[in-house]
Amino acid sequence: MAPSRLSTSPVVLHLSFIFVIAILPTVFIPIFLLIYDIGYLLLEPRRVPG
């Protein structure tokens, strides 16, 4: 039982690592675009059409 646990734990860590790498861009890209858009509107208020 011990060798099976030692062989499955790196696989679980590797799959979780791939999962984190796959999920982080989809989470942070909209947040980054939202912060960039808000910052652009705050720093460039003259370019707002009106």
CYANA upper distance limits for C-alpha pairs under 8 A (distance plus 0.5 A):
  1 MET  CA      5 ARG  CA      6.88
  2 ALA  CA      6 LEU  CA      6.79
  3 PRO  CA      7 SER  CA      6.58
  4 SER  CA      8 THR  CA      6.61
  5 ARG  CA      9 SER  CA      6.61
  6 LEU  CA     10 PRO  CA      7.80
  7 SER  CA     11 VAL  CA      7.62
  8 THR  CA     12 VAL  CA      6.77
  9 SER  CA     13 LEU  CA      6.70
 10 PRO  CA     14 HIS  CA      6.44
 11 VAL  CA     15 LEU  CA      6.60
 12 VAL  CA     16 SER  CA      6.56
 13 LEU  CA     17 PHE  CA      6.51
 14 HIS  CA     18 ILE  CA      6.74
 15 LEU  CA     19 PHE  CA      6.55
 16 SER  CA     20 VAL  CA      6.59
 17 PHE  CA     21 ILE  CA      6.75
 18 ILE  CA     22 ALA  CA      6.55
 19 PHE  CA     23 ILE  CA      6.58
 20 VAL  CA     24 LEU  CA      6.34
 21 ILE  CA     25 PRO  CA      7.74
 22 ALA  CA     26 THR  CA      8.02
 23 ILE  CA     27 VAL  CA      6.90
 24 LEU  CA     28 PHE  CA      6.47
 25 PRO  CA     29 ILE  CA      6.07
 26 THR  CA     30 PRO  CA      7.60
 27 VAL  CA     31 ILE  CA      7.35
 28 PHE  CA     32 PHE  CA      6.37
 29 ILE  CA     33 LEU  CA      6.57
 30 PRO  CA     34 LEU  CA      6.49
 31 ILE  CA     35 ILE  CA      6.64
 32 PHE  CA     36 TYR  CA      6.47
 33 LEU  CA     37 ASP  CA      6.47
 34 LEU  CA     38 ILE  CA      6.64
 35 ILE  CA     39 GLY  CA      6.44
 36 TYR  CA     40 TYR  CA      6.44
 37 ASP  CA     41 LEU  CA      6.70
 38 ILE  CA     42 LEU  CA      6.63
 39 GLY  CA     43 LEU  CA      6.42
 40 TYR  CA     44 GLU  CA      6.17
 41 LEU  CA     45 PRO  CA      6.10
 41 LEU  CA     48 VAL  CA      8.01
 44 GLU  CA     48 VAL  CA      8.09
